[in-house]
Amino acid sequence: MDSKRPKVVASFPRQSYGPGSKARLIFVSKAKGVTLQFFRAGTEAKRPKASDVMYGSSVSPRRRLGNVSPHRTVLVRVGNWPSGFYYARLNARGGRVGFAPFVLRPRRLGEHRVAVVLPTQTWQAYNFRDEDGDHVGDTWYAAWHRHTVRLGRAFLNRGVPPHYKYYDEPFLRWLEATGKHVDYLSDADLNRVSSGRELARAYALVVFPGHHEYVTTHEYDVVTSFRNRGGNLMFLSANNFFWQVRIHGDVMTKTLRWRDLGRPEAALIGVQYRANDRGTHRGRWQVRDADGVPWLFAGTDLRKGSAFGTAGIEIDARAPSSPRQTKLVAAIPNIFGPGVSANMSYYETRAGAKVFAAGAFSFASAIWLKPLPQMAENLWARLATDQDTGGH
């Protein structure tokens, strides 16, 4: 369902831009007296109450664009701001509001030792905007015979990415509030990284905080090579690296599940997609192996059997393809029926890689619920280091 509130609809065609670069803003709707102002997301004090708003701090003066109509393109210059998640806020007469988000990538990889990858391809897979006018969303989630989506489309809900309020915004806000300095990347940026070697030279840790369901072969290869070279990984949601996609121009095509291509995601992540019930049930993680990862629960009162957080919607579980050393850190037992449990996992490799996976939707969305803030700090201290990382 789209927002019923007055809106200005526009989008940037690219997933990310570099500091100081020029960007095209393409309008979809007609509006009068439009103004534009850039904001950095995540600096707000608390989670937005509605799904059709974005909050942050302004980083530019307001620019007057006048009247706009569909297909009008406005050229804007992105500032020399720190890497982050940004948006253009559009205001128009009649109380119309719109948001056009984008990732501001670093000027070069490795400006900080941690990279946070936002799920820009998955956002577009769940984008139900109907561009062809057939009254059906232009995504395979609206029509199962469909296998393509166009990247760069304006999102519904006044331009806010799907489920941003729940899956992405709390973690961005946590990064800002705790002073974490990271490089922000989009899927497109990860696709541009030449190899796992280059990624390992740039970063000690790569974080996938959101629902990262759709990835290309190159992304999968680069992240696997990064792990094989001792790079650390943190997956804070579930159902990650599930579908292979191919991208040609601005068209993304869904092909096959990675496990059907002989590359089950559990071999990389430690767990893989098991089930969902469309958000009907949620539950609390229960500690299973406090002694195996004592550093994770340091500073909390958690011990074996203790319950914490709340999660569900979609869940992951260990599989035969999981690395043998994968530990079951915690579980949401029988959340979707007898034996259908969510698995939180952790493993290390001989190369020194450390890989954590939350196993449910989502650690990132619940990160402000005690004791998860302390656990997140413990994960950061353990994984965001250069020790044993290839290239350093």
C-alpha positions as MATLAB code, in Angstrom:
seq = 'MDSKRPKVVASFPRQSYGPGSKARLIFVSKAKGVTLQFFRAGTEAKRPKASDVMYGSSVSPRRRLGNVSPHRTVLVRVGNWPSGFYYARLNARGGRVGFAPFVLRPRRLGEHRVAVVLPTQTWQAYNFRDEDGDHVGDTWYAAWHRHTVRLGRAFLNRGVPPHYKYYDEPFLRWLEATGKHVDYLSDADLNRVSSGRELARAYALVVFPGHHEYVTTHEYDVVTSFRNRGGNLMFLSANNFFWQVRIHGDVMTKTLRWRDLGRPEAALIGVQYRANDRGTHRGRWQVRDADGVPWLFAGTDLRKGSAFGTAGIEIDARAPSSPRQTKLVAAIPNIFGPGVSANMSYYETRAGAKVFAAGAFSFASAIWLKPLPQMAENLWARLATDQDTGGH';
ca = [
       0.000    0.000    0.000;
       1.235    3.446   -0.926;
       1.026    6.422    1.403;
      -2.202    8.407    1.075;
      -0.559   11.638    2.178;
       0.250   14.382   -0.378;
       3.529   13.577   -2.052;
       6.235   14.631   -4.478;
       7.625   11.610   -6.332;
      11.198   11.602   -7.645;
      14.292    9.415   -7.498;
      17.984    9.274   -8.248;
      18.678    6.605  -10.909;
      21.886    5.381   -9.269;
      22.225    3.506   -5.980;
      25.184    5.599   -4.856;
      27.200    8.700   -5.660;
      30.672    9.918   -4.813;
      31.417   13.081   -2.823;
      31.260   16.185   -4.985;
      29.672   14.369   -7.928;
      26.720   15.497  -10.046;
      23.472   13.535   -9.819;
      20.280   13.543  -11.857;
      17.019   13.743   -9.920;
      14.132   12.484  -12.057;
      10.577   13.503  -11.189;
       7.622   11.166  -11.553;
       4.809   13.448  -10.368;
       3.618   16.975  -11.021;
       4.004   19.572   -8.266;
       4.201   23.328   -7.813;
       6.681   25.384   -5.834;
       9.088   22.532   -5.191;
      12.110   22.960   -2.923;
      14.988   20.543   -2.359;
      17.254   20.091    0.643;
      19.758   17.318    1.433;
      19.800   15.446    4.745;
      21.989   12.774    6.327;
      19.867    9.921    7.671;
      20.443    8.254   11.031;
      21.170   11.347   13.088;
      17.599   11.554   14.409;
      16.903   10.974   18.108;
      14.275    8.258   17.754;
      12.608    5.951   15.254;
       9.997    7.525   12.953;
       6.412    6.573   13.777;
       5.288    6.356   10.152;
       6.663    4.352    7.215;
       6.490    7.275    4.786;
       8.928    9.644    6.489;
      12.688    9.951    6.835;
      14.510   11.987    9.440;
      18.053   13.240    9.741;
      20.141   16.410    9.852;
      20.327   18.925    7.017;
      23.615   19.197    5.158;
      22.678   21.798    2.542;
      20.634   24.972    2.140;
      17.182   24.714    0.595;
      17.094   25.084   -3.194;
      14.037   26.309   -5.111;
      13.137   24.227   -8.169;
       9.805   25.804   -9.052;
       7.165   23.702  -10.800;
       7.938   20.146  -11.864;
       6.241   17.576  -14.072;
       6.834   13.883  -14.862;
      10.185   13.129  -16.541;
      11.681   16.487  -15.619;
      15.324   16.015  -14.691;
      17.143   18.318  -12.304;
      20.928   18.220  -12.058;
      22.203   18.573   -8.501;
      25.656   18.444   -6.972;
      26.280   16.105   -4.071;
      28.339   17.737   -1.350;
      31.739   16.706   -0.068;
      30.097   15.062    2.910;
      31.246   12.006    4.863;
      30.159    8.629    3.519;
      26.648    7.800    4.694;
      23.017    7.321    3.782;
      21.476   10.555    2.524;
      18.249   11.774    1.006;
      16.878   14.782   -0.794;
      13.762   16.083    0.921;
      11.273   17.594   -1.512;
       8.543   19.975   -0.392;
       5.817   21.472   -2.556;
       2.620   23.448   -2.286;
      -0.338   21.735   -0.705;
       1.784   20.065    1.966;
       3.372   17.674   -0.488;
       6.517   15.900    0.686;
       8.853   13.398   -0.940;
      12.178   11.698   -0.248;
      14.846   10.602   -2.726;
      17.471    8.495   -0.895;
      20.941    7.431   -2.008;
      24.168    6.053   -0.599;
      27.140    8.400   -0.479;
      30.096    6.081   -0.988;
      33.606    6.929    0.218;
      35.967    8.722   -2.101;
      38.103    5.585   -1.986;
      37.576    2.176   -0.422;
      39.037    1.834    3.040;
      38.652    5.363    4.361;
      37.430    3.518    7.456;
      38.168   -0.066    8.438;
      34.499   -1.091    8.505;
      32.089   -1.092    5.573;
      28.306   -1.171    5.959;
      26.506   -2.457    2.861;
      22.898   -1.338    2.454;
      20.512   -3.714    0.613;
      19.779   -1.446   -2.339;
      18.996   -4.309   -4.759;
      16.628   -5.983   -2.323;
      14.892   -2.647   -1.734;
      14.092   -2.506   -5.451;
      12.902   -6.120   -5.495;
      10.309   -5.141   -2.883;
       9.410   -1.898   -4.678;
       5.769   -2.209   -5.828;
       5.716    0.978   -7.911;
       3.681    0.452  -11.085;
       5.477    2.251  -13.913;
       3.772    0.555  -16.855;
       0.268    1.467  -15.733;
      -1.210   -2.047  -15.619;
      -2.287   -1.604  -11.967;
       0.163   -4.311  -10.845;
       3.408   -3.537   -9.050;
       6.473   -3.924  -11.250;
       8.040   -6.690   -9.158;
       7.898  -10.463   -8.982;
       6.269  -10.089   -5.562;
       3.193   -8.703   -7.323;
       3.276  -11.028  -10.343;
       5.142  -14.313   -9.928;
       5.560  -14.800  -13.673;
       7.726  -11.688  -13.673;
      11.505  -12.060  -13.313;
      12.755   -8.508  -13.762;
      12.625   -5.184  -11.945;
      13.981   -1.819  -12.985;
      16.547   -0.335  -10.661;
      16.362    3.351   -9.859;
      12.565    3.516   -9.562;
      11.090    5.872   -6.988;
       9.877    3.963   -3.947;
       6.305    4.050   -2.742;
       5.501    5.688    0.605;
       6.772    9.077   -0.560;
      10.138    7.608   -1.573;
      11.110    5.746    1.608;
      12.751    2.333    0.947;
      10.580   -0.702    1.782;
      10.627   -1.625    5.492;
      13.268    1.063    6.143;
      11.581    2.108    9.399;
      11.894   -1.406   10.814;
      14.949   -3.069    9.271;
      17.411   -0.282    8.470;
      16.794    2.955   10.360;
      17.437    1.637   13.931;
      20.918    0.393   12.985;
      21.835    3.591   11.130;
      20.743    5.543   14.187;
      22.823    3.264   16.437;
      25.920    3.814   14.277;
      25.517    7.586   14.552;
      24.654    7.609   18.258;
      27.639    5.476   19.228;
      30.114    7.349   17.051;
      30.961    4.493   14.714;
      32.932    5.707   11.714;
      32.282    3.493    8.695;
      32.202    3.494    4.913;
      28.699    3.105    3.476;
      28.357    1.039    0.319;
      25.484    0.045   -1.951;
      25.179   -3.233   -3.824;
      26.404   -1.384   -6.895;
      29.579   -0.383   -5.044;
      30.180   -3.962   -3.948;
      29.732   -5.034   -7.561;
      32.464   -2.573   -8.550;
      35.030   -4.027   -6.145;
      37.459   -5.960   -8.329;
      38.159   -8.859   -5.965;
      38.104  -10.218   -2.459;
      41.741   -9.212   -2.196;
      40.854   -5.565   -2.807;
      38.010   -5.735   -0.278;
      40.293   -7.344    2.322;
      42.931   -4.668    1.816;
      40.313   -2.009    2.452;
      38.291   -3.464    5.335;
      38.591   -5.578    8.456;
      34.809   -5.993    8.705;
      31.898   -5.865    6.271;
      28.442   -5.511    7.832;
      25.177   -6.484    6.150;
      22.638   -5.003    8.569;
      19.463   -5.369    6.513;
      17.603   -7.906    4.424;
      20.216   -8.693    1.772;
      18.343  -11.307   -0.240;
      19.407  -10.542   -3.830;
      23.061  -10.577   -4.875;
      25.010  -11.008   -8.077;
      27.600  -13.705   -8.707;
      30.329  -11.094   -8.454;
      29.104   -9.928   -5.037;
      28.936  -13.513   -3.788;
      32.426  -14.238   -5.138;
      33.990  -11.090   -3.693;
      32.474  -11.565   -0.228;
      33.436  -15.258   -0.142;
      37.010  -14.426   -1.146;
      37.080  -11.667    1.472;
      36.083  -14.234    4.122;
      38.636  -16.735    2.809;
      41.357  -14.100    3.250;
      40.437  -13.550    6.894;
      37.885  -10.770    6.459;
      35.182  -10.558    9.113;
      31.457  -10.572    8.315;
      28.393   -9.534   10.293;
      24.859  -10.395    9.132;
      22.251   -8.718   11.325;
      19.070   -9.913    9.630;
      18.074  -13.162    7.879;
      17.415  -14.594    4.419;
      20.643  -13.167    3.042;
      22.361  -14.131   -0.224;
      19.337  -16.275   -1.144;
      18.735  -15.422   -4.824;
      21.156  -14.929   -7.663;
      20.416  -11.869   -9.807;
      21.909  -10.563  -13.016;
      22.082   -6.863  -13.819;
      22.182   -5.371  -17.296;
      21.925   -1.612  -17.394;
      19.146   -0.679  -14.992;
      17.338   -4.044  -15.187;
      17.778   -6.673  -12.472;
      16.761  -10.249  -13.334;
      16.068  -12.934  -10.738;
      17.461  -16.318  -11.768;
      17.890  -19.162   -9.256;
      18.394  -19.741   -5.550;
      22.076  -19.985   -4.691;
      21.564  -23.377   -3.030;
      20.148  -24.657   -6.335;
      23.319  -23.478   -8.042;
      25.455  -25.591   -5.730;
      26.431  -22.658   -3.519;
      24.236  -22.804   -0.399;
      24.469  -19.555    1.526;
      25.082  -21.354    4.833;
      28.596  -22.206    3.611;
      29.370  -18.494    3.798;
      26.999  -17.114    6.424;
      26.852  -20.103    8.782;
      23.045  -20.332    8.531;
      20.566  -20.028    5.686;
      16.927  -19.228    5.041;
      14.566  -21.747    6.671;
      11.041  -20.307    6.819;
       8.725  -17.317    7.246;
       5.119  -16.711    8.268;
       4.688  -13.185    6.876;
       5.302  -11.646   10.280;
       2.621  -13.458   12.251;
       4.887  -14.759   14.995;
       7.814  -13.287   16.869;
       9.790  -14.693   19.735;
      12.784  -14.134   21.984;
      16.242  -15.506   21.364;
      17.376  -17.975   24.025;
      21.071  -18.358   24.800;
      22.371  -21.798   23.852;
      26.180  -21.521   24.057;
      27.296  -18.757   26.419;
      30.559  -20.552   27.163;
      31.443  -20.901   23.486;
      31.310  -17.132   22.898;
      31.745  -15.543   26.337;
      32.915  -12.261   24.787;
      29.540  -11.807   23.058;
      27.620  -11.807   26.353;
      30.218   -9.898   28.383;
      28.685   -7.037   30.332;
      25.216   -8.599   30.261;
      23.426  -10.887   32.699;
      22.784  -13.473   29.988;
      23.654  -17.117   30.549;
      22.541  -20.409   29.028;
      18.751  -20.404   28.796;
      18.385  -16.624   29.199;
      15.954  -14.895   26.819;
      16.625  -11.593   25.070;
      15.389   -9.378   22.251;
      12.502  -10.131   19.932;
      12.607  -11.303   16.325;
      10.891  -13.465   13.742;
       9.179  -12.824   10.365;
      11.864  -14.741    8.426;
      14.365  -17.081   10.010;
      17.616  -18.888    9.229;
      18.941  -22.204   10.487;
      22.152  -24.205   10.290;
      22.413  -26.609    7.376;
      24.695  -29.478    6.285;
      26.661  -26.901    4.291;
      27.399  -24.755    7.378;
      31.101  -24.722    8.319;
      31.716  -27.552   10.810;
      32.913  -25.103   13.434;
      29.661  -23.064   13.333;
      28.347  -22.545   16.855;
      24.680  -22.230   17.745;
      24.884  -19.092   19.865;
      21.153  -18.634   20.484;
      17.831  -19.790   19.093;
      14.185  -18.801   18.898;
      12.846  -22.303   19.507;
       9.904  -23.660   17.517;
       8.860  -20.201   16.363;
       7.138  -21.524   13.247;
       6.227  -24.965   14.595;
       7.919  -27.979   16.164;
      11.561  -28.059   15.126;
      11.330  -24.883   13.037;
      13.662  -22.626   15.009;
      15.723  -19.535   14.270;
      19.475  -20.015   14.738;
      21.917  -17.272   15.723;
      25.405  -18.447   14.778;
      29.105  -17.677   14.909;
      32.203  -19.299   13.438;
      35.880  -18.577   12.884;
      38.188  -19.870   10.157;
      41.833  -20.890   10.084;
      42.515  -17.749    8.070;
      41.230  -15.714   11.013;
      37.801  -14.737    9.660;
      35.028  -14.204   12.197;
      31.442  -14.537   10.943;
      28.320  -13.693   12.952;
      24.729  -14.145   11.782;
      21.589  -13.112   13.666;
      19.376  -15.724   12.017;
      16.094  -13.767   12.225;
      14.491  -10.423   11.415;
      16.305   -8.758   13.014;
      19.153   -7.952   15.352;
      19.496   -4.590   13.604;
      15.866   -3.627   14.180;
      16.006   -4.651   17.866;
      19.411   -3.110   18.517;
      18.027   -0.549   20.981;
      16.471   -3.214   23.226;
      18.698   -4.166   26.150;
      20.974   -6.115   26.228;
      21.440   -5.921   22.439;
      23.308   -2.587   22.555;
      25.983   -4.215   24.727;
      26.088   -7.299   22.508;
      26.484   -5.059   19.465;
      29.420   -3.287   21.116;
      30.960   -6.664   21.931;
      30.582   -7.776   18.311;
      32.136   -4.534   17.115;
      35.105   -4.900   19.442;
      35.660   -8.487   18.318;
      35.128   -8.155   14.560;
      36.084   -4.579   13.649;
      39.812   -5.182   13.986;
      42.680   -5.600   11.563;
      43.996   -8.740   13.238;
      44.373  -11.630   10.785;
      42.744   -9.680    7.951;
      44.267  -10.304    4.519;
      46.238   -7.409    3.073;
      47.341   -5.997    6.462;
];
